Amino acid sequence: MTTGKPIRIGIIGSGNIGNVHMEVLKQIPEAQVAAVTDAYLPLAEARAKEHQIERVYETTDKLLADHSIDAVIIAVSNEWHAPIAVQALNAGKHVMLEKPMALNLESAKEIVAAERKAGKVLMIPHQLRWEALSMSVKQQVEKGALGHIYHAKLAG
């Protein structure tokens, strides 16, 4: 998306992780947090003031109905991930969905079906995905340098 205009993003969920996204997106010139909502409206209003976000919506439905919003970040309680992701994709938005993607396989499949039908981008962020070590290991696996990988486990 290189139209010269920033990608207009709506944040659904103004709590801790939503706030992290708001902070990080300030550093990306190609992105503009244009709207925010939260089940607790005073929190959304406070975040909008803190981060100079132009619109606060009372509900997710109203934010998703805003045709000027290109993409949303879903940063709400886990039980709401799947229904809101499906709703957002059906509304024609690109979606960054905080992990876990869904509470069960059935819900995850519904999200993927909605993504395919909408033709939009769905991303589940895993911040270590682009770390140098992760990328190096991926390259080695792709080259076959580590043999056939059938199981991997990371220690935290």
N, C-alpha and C positions, 0 to 999 in steps of 0.2 A: 504494500500500500504506500506508494510514493507519490501522492497527489500534491505534496507541499503543505497540506493541511494536517494538523495533528490528529491522531486517532482520539476520538472523544470517548472517554471511559466512564461508566457508572459503577460505583462501588455499592454492593449490596451487603451490608453488615459493617457497622462502624466501630466494632470492638477492637481488641488488640491487633489481630492480624489484618483487619481492614485498615487500621491506622498505619501499620507497617507499609502496606501497599501505597497508601496516600503519600507517605514520606518518600518512598523510593521513586514513585512516578514523577515527583517534582524534579528529579535529576535527569529525566528523559525528555528532551525537547520535542520528540515526535509524539508524545502522549500528553493528553490533557484530561485530568479528572474533572468532568463536567457536571456530575450529579452523584448524590449519595442518598442512601436510605438506611433505615434501621428499624427494627421492631420497637425500639425505644427512641422515639422521635427526638427528644432533647439531646441525646447523644449525637445523632446525625447532624442536628443543628450546630452543636458545639464543634464537631469535626469540620463542618463546612466553613465555619468562621475561622477556625484555626488554620485551615489549609487553603483558604480563598476559593472554595468550590461554589460555583454560581447557583446551582439548584439543589434543593433538598426536597425529596419526595416523601409523602406520608406512607406510601406503600411500594412494594416491589412492582405491583401491577402498573402503577403510574410511571415508575422509572422505565420499565420495559416498553411502555407505550410511547416514549419519547423517541421520535424518529431521528433525532440528531445524535443519539448515542450509538456508537459503532460497536462497542464491546462492553462486557461487564466482567467484574471480578466478584465472585461469590465467596464471601467470607463470613458465613453464618454457621450455626450449630449443625453438626454432621447430619442430623435427621432431615434437614431441609435441603441438603446438597442436590439430590436427584430431582425432586420436584421443581426446584427453582432453575436448575440447569436445563431441564427439558422445556420449561416455560420460556426461558431466555432464548434458547435455540429456535424454538417455534416462533418467537417474536423477531427472528432475523438478526440476533446479536452473536458476535463472536464471544466465547466464554473462556475465562480462566477460572477453574473450579478448584478451590482448596482441597487438599487431601483430608480424609479419604474421599475418593470419587463418589462412593455410595456405601450404604450399609450392607448391601448384599449384591450378589451377581445379577439377579433379576433387575434391580434398579440401575446397575451399571449398564446393562444391555439396553435399557430404555433410553439412557443418555446417549449411547453410541448410535442407536437408531435415529434419534432426533437430530444428532449431528450430521449423519449421512443424508437425511431428508432435507435438512436446512442448507447443506453445503457450506456451513460455517466452520471456523476453526474452534476446536475444543482443546484446552491444555490443562493438564494437572501439573502444578509446579512441583518440581523436585530440585531444590536449589543446588544440590551437589552435581547435578547432571552435567554442568558445563565447567566444572573444576578441572584443572589440568590433569590431575591423577585419574579422574573418571574418564576423561577423553582419551588418555593414553591407554588405559586398560581396554576401552572399547575398540581402539585401533588394533591392539594386539589380538583381541578376540576375532575381529573381522578378518585379519590376516591369517587366522588359523594358528597363530604362534603358541596358543595355550591348549591346543587340541580341541576335542569336542566338549563344550561346556554343557553339562546337564543339570548342574545345581551350583548355586553360589550363596554365600551367607556373609554378611558384614557384621563385625563386632562393633558395638557403639561405645 
